[in-house]
Amino acid sequence: MIKKVLIFIIIFSFVHSIEDSLISKDIIQKEHLVDIQKLDPTIKVKLMYATTNNFLKKNVYGNLTNCYLRLEAAIKLTNAQRILKKINPDLTLLIYDGLRPRRIQYMMWDIVKNTPEQQYVANPKGGSIHNFGCAVDLTIAYKDGEPLDMGTPFDYFGVKAQPRFEEFFVNPEKLSDSSLDKQTIALIKKDIEKLGRLTATQLSNRLLLRKVMTEAGFNYIANEWWHFEAFPREVVKKKYTIIE
């Protein structure tokens, strides 16, 4: 009797884990997706949307723990890790997000719709580059997994997280001679009061992340220091389909 119960529990757990899986084996095979740690086990992965420690304050990824990407994007990421290791063997890439099926994009959109955070979530109708498996959110960490100080946390959507304004967080005196509009200047000043300036170390850490990622062939965006795309949007849409 005990053996039968144990067998039932094992079978139920196996089936349940498949049903709970965000990205099925069929999709992985059909779309030629790659688990990044299968290519390079030294890359660390901590999917923040599989926790409540994100701007949504919700786990929308369930039990997903692996980062999947398109093969070409994954190869670029392993090249970025190799470049980083050449610069400093004690550092590693730490991934926060990779492929995000569009059904999860709809969930995120429903949460942020008609809120100030809506501007930071791509409308699922057109899709995010994450939905194609060609974008990655990440940082640099030490071997023990402790992230380098980038000046703001991941998913901080104030202006201090935006690369386009970094010079003003390093040298706020430049604001008086800038061509920025009054509202943007006010937001920068507010973030400086709240979080302080961007230190030389924080800026250096961001520049290191951008260096290894761009040398590996990724593009970065102006409003999130952690987000990188393997190809321009028009290329992605021609080459790949959205993962539903």
N, C-alpha and C positions, 0 to 999 in steps of 0.2 A: 504493500500500500504506500509506504513512504517513498519507494523508488518511483511509483507511478506519479505521485505528487511532484517529486523533483523533476521528472521528465516533463510534466505538464508546465511547470514553472519555467524551465529552460526554453521549451518551445514557445510559450507565450511571450517570454522576454525577447526572444529572437524576432518573432513576428511584430511585436509591439515596437521594437527599435527600428524596424524597417518602416512601419507605418508612420513613426514619428520623424523619420529622416526628412530633412528639408530638401535634400538633393538626392534623388533616387539613383540607383545603379544604372538603370536604363538611360536616364538623362546623361549621366557621366559618360557612358559609352557612346551614345548617339551624338553628343555634342563635342566629344573628344576633350573633356575637361580633365584637368590635372590637379591632384592634391599637391600643393607646393612643397610640403614636407617630404613627399616621396622623391622629389627631385633634389631637394637639399634639406636634410634633417636639421641642419644648424640654424635655419631660419625659425624664429619663434613665432607662435600664433596664439593670439588671445582675442577671440571674436567678441567685440564689445556689445554687439546686438544680441548675443546669446546670454547676456547678463542684464541687470537693471541699471548698471553703471554707465548710462548714456543719456543723451538729451531727451529721449522719449520716456525714460524712467520705466521701460518695459522690456522684457525679453521677447523679441519677435522672431528669434531664430531657433527656439526650442532647444534640442539637444545637439545641435550642430557644433562641432569643435574643429573641423578641418577647413582650411581655406582652399577653395577651388578657383582656378583661373583657366582661360584658354591657354593652350600649349605655348603659343608664341609669347604671350604676356608672362607666363610662368618662367620661360627661359630667360626673358629679360630680367625678371626679378632675381633669379639665381646669379645672373651676371652682376647685378647691383650688389648682392651679398659678397660676391668675390672681390669686387672693387673696394667695398668697405673693409673687408678683412685684410686687404693689402695695405690699406691706410692705417688700420688699427685692429689687430687680431683679437683684442679683448672686447670688441663691439659686435653687435649683430642687429639685423633687421627684426623688428617686432610688428607683426601684422595685426591690425585691428578689424579689417573688413576686406573682403574680396568679392567673389561672385555673390550677387543678391538676386534671387529669382523675382520676377516682376510681381508675383502675387504678394510678396513681402513688401514690395514698393507700394502697392495699393494699401496695405495695412498701415505703413508709415504715413502715407499721404492722408489717410482718413484721420490719423491722430493729430497731425499738424495743420490740417486744413482750417483756414480762417484764423490762424494764430501767427504771431511774428516769426515763428520757426518755419512757416510754409516755404519761404524763399530759399531755405537750405535743403529742401527735399525736391528732387526732380519729379515733375508730373509723370505719373506712370503711363499716361497715354503715349508720350514720346519715348519714355524710358530713360533711365540713367545708364551711364557707361558701365556701372556695376552690374546692371541687369544683363549685359552682354558678356560678362566675365573678363572685361578688359580694363578694369580700374581696381586700384588697391589703396586702402587707407593704412598708413603705417607710421612708425617712428623708428628711432635707433635706441637700443638698450645695451646695458652691460650684460656680461655672460649670465649673471644671476637673474636677468629679466627686468631689472630696475631701469625704467626709461630715462633717457637723458632729458634735461630740463629744456623744454622748447618755449618757455614763456607763458604758455597756456596749456590746459589739458586738451586732449582729444575731444572733439565735439563742443568746444567752446566757440560760440558764434558771435562773440564781440569782435570789434575791429582789430584788436591786438593779435588775433589769430590769422589775420590776412597779410600775406607777403607783400602786397602792394603798398601797405602803410608802414612797413618795418622801419624805414629811415626816420619817420616821425616819432616812433617809439624809442629809437636810439637817441635822436637829437630833437626833442620837442621844440627847441627854439626855431627850427626850420618852418614850423607851422605859420609863423607870422609872414613869411615870404612865399608861402605856397599858393597854388591856384585852386586848392580844395574849397568846396562850398562850406558854408557856415555850419550846416548840420553835421557834415563829416568831421570837421574840426572839433565840434562839440563832443561827438562820440569818442574821438581819440583822446581828448582831454579827460573825459569821464572814465575811460578805461585806464588811463595813466593814474588817475586818483584811486581807482579801485584795485589795480593790479601792479602798479609801478611801471617804470620804463622797461624796455627790452634791454637786457644786459648784453655785454660783449660775448659772454659765454653762451647765452641763449641764442643770440643771432648766429654765432659760429656753429652751434649744433644744427640749426635750421639749414644753414648754408651747406653743411656736410651732407645732410639728408638730400638736399636738392642736387648736390654734386654727384653723388653716387647713383641717384635715380636717373638724372638726365644723361649721364654718361652711358647708362645702360639702355637708353632709348625711350625713357618715359617723358611725358610732358607734365608740368605742374600747373595748378590753377591759381588765380589771383586772390581767392578768398578763403582758402583752407591750407594751412601748411602741411597737413597730413595726407592730402589727396593727390594721387598721381594716375595718369592714364597712359596706357601702352600705345595707343594710336589716337589720332584726331577723330572726332565724332563721325565725320563724313566717311572716313575709312572704315571705322567700326561697323557702321550701318550697311556698308556695301559687302563687307567680308563675312559678317556674322548675323545670326538671328538672336532675338531676345530669348532668354531662358525664362519660361513661364513658371 
